[in-house]
């Protein structure tokens, strides 16, 4: 008889491509993943993966098993969501996936208030830009800067995040303030977002204004950019809600700005009425919306 746990390992290997990455997803070691795959292959009397230099690739037998494993996964997760969704206790864990900047600057400063209100709830914050599946319960709640498009997910627009150019007082004392930052940052150092699709709107606004400015740093971490700007490394685009509150930072006077980012909150429809998840949703709406 097949064991659902073995099918979980099978799906993780298929999705991640290697035992090591599958082990990371499952929070166990790669030896255990390999052993469970061997057990599954023995029970099915079939080789399910070809071991190639590029990773583990499904064999014909593996491809036949895949849709059955995915259906069992969907049924199991649906049961879990229904059970959690019906739970009316303010107790237990709630996993929230959120960007690092939102976690450190917008959420973490308010957590003492949350835990005073709900001492029985444990929050698990995963700070990442990667897309997670709420259907597979990779998270219970997602805060994202792009509207999630997953099926059976309830979304809510929490707030917009205006951005502006900032530099530290120490940097401006040493290098001077750009006379026309709307058009030119010539002679200055700039801190840019990573050259990726995720930050295309911000980079498309910022880069034409460089005018020969030295790019001192690129990063996909807004928190890192914030810290580098506050330390005096150069001029950066930062969220005004956080940067205006930092006494070390000065906003540069521009008449234009990139399109504000929107913070979207998402939860699977099956979970939205769980008392502990509802408590977290409402609290995030309070602090982020404010």
Protein Blocks (a to p, Z undefined) as FASTA:
>chain_A
ZZfklmmmmmmmmmnopaklmmmmnopafklmmmmmmmmmmmnopafbdcdfkbccddfk
lmmmmmmmmmmmmmmmmmmmmmmmmpccdedjddddddfklmmmmmmmmmmmmmmmmmmb
ccdddddfbdcdfklopafbdcdfbdcfbehiacddfbdcdddddddfklmmmnopafbl
mlocghiacddddddfklmmmmmmmmmmnnopacfbdcfbfklmmmmmmnopaccdddfk
lmmmpmkbccdddfbdcddddddddddfklmmpmklmmmmmmmmmmmmZZ
